[in-house]
Amino acid sequence: MTETLARPIEAEARLRAKNQLTLPEPIADALDAHPDDVLVFEADPAQPGVAHVHLVRSGFAGALTGTYGTTEDVKAYLREERAAWGE
């Protein structure tokens, strides 16, 4: 989901044979879910009858870009660390 929802969204879906479920369109839109995306359902015994659904992004390539600085920053850090091994 790329933006914060203005209000909670609630939608019904009927569980079918073989435990098949169609994700209601308002929920799919709120999750920014698309065909072939993976959804994780989480149920907690402390909350009977409640399940939380999480969208698992299909690709995380580049998701942490810049977390540890630029490529040159990382290379300089590694050079310094490797040089310290010889001490």
C-alpha positions in Angstrom: 0.0 0.0 0.0 1.5 3.3 -1.1 -0.7 5.7 0.9 -2.5 5.7 4.3 -6.1 4.7 4.2 -8.6 7.5 5.3 -10.7 4.9 7.1 -10.8 1.2 7.8 -12.1 -1.0 5.0 -14.4 -4.0 5.6 -15.5 -6.4 2.9 -17.1 -9.9 3.0 -15.9 -13.0 1.1 -17.4 -16.5 1.2 -15.1 -19.5 1.8 -15.7 -22.0 -1.0 -15.0 -25.6 -1.6 -11.3 -26.6 -1.2 -10.9 -23.5 1.1 -10.9 -21.1 -1.9 -11.4 -17.5 -1.2 -11.8 -14.5 -3.6 -10.2 -11.4 -2.2 -12.7 -8.6 -2.3 -11.8 -5.8 -4.7 -11.8 -3.0 -2.0 -9.3 -5.1 0.1 -7.1 -5.9 -3.0 -7.1 -2.2 -3.8 -6.2 -1.2 -0.2 -3.3 -3.8 -0.2 -2.3 -2.8 -3.7 -2.4 -6.5 -4.5 -2.2 -7.8 -8.0 -2.6 -11.3 -9.7 0.2 -13.7 -8.6 1.0 -11.6 -5.5 1.5 -13.7 -2.3 -0.7 -13.0 0.7 0.1 -14.3 4.2 -2.7 -15.1 6.5 -1.9 -14.9 10.2 -4.2 -16.3 13.0 -3.4 -15.9 16.7 -5.0 -18.4 19.2 -5.4 -15.4 21.6 -7.8 -13.9 19.0 -10.2 -16.7 17.9 -12.0 -16.0 14.7 -9.6 -13.2 13.6 -7.0 -13.4 10.8 -4.7 -10.7 9.6 -3.6 -10.6 5.9 -0.3 -9.3 4.8 0.9 -8.7 1.3 4.4 -10.1 0.6 6.2 -8.1 -2.0 7.4 -10.2 -4.9 10.7 -8.4 -5.2 12.9 -6.5 -2.7 15.7 -5.8 -5.1 16.9 -2.3 -4.3 14.7 -1.9 -1.3 17.6 -1.0 1.0 19.5 1.1 -1.4 21.2 3.9 0.4 20.8 2.3 3.9 24.5 2.0 4.4 25.5 5.0 2.3 26.5 5.1 -1.3 28.3 2.3 -3.1 31.6 4.2 -2.7 30.9 4.6 1.1 30.5 0.9 1.5 33.6 0.1 -0.5 35.7 2.6 1.6 34.4 1.1 4.8 35.2 -2.5 3.6 38.7 -1.3 2.6 39.3 0.2 6.0 38.0 -2.9 7.8 40.2 -5.2 5.7 43.2 -3.0 6.3 42.6 -3.3 10.0 42.8 -7.1 9.9 46.5 -6.8 9.2 47.2 -4.9 12.4 
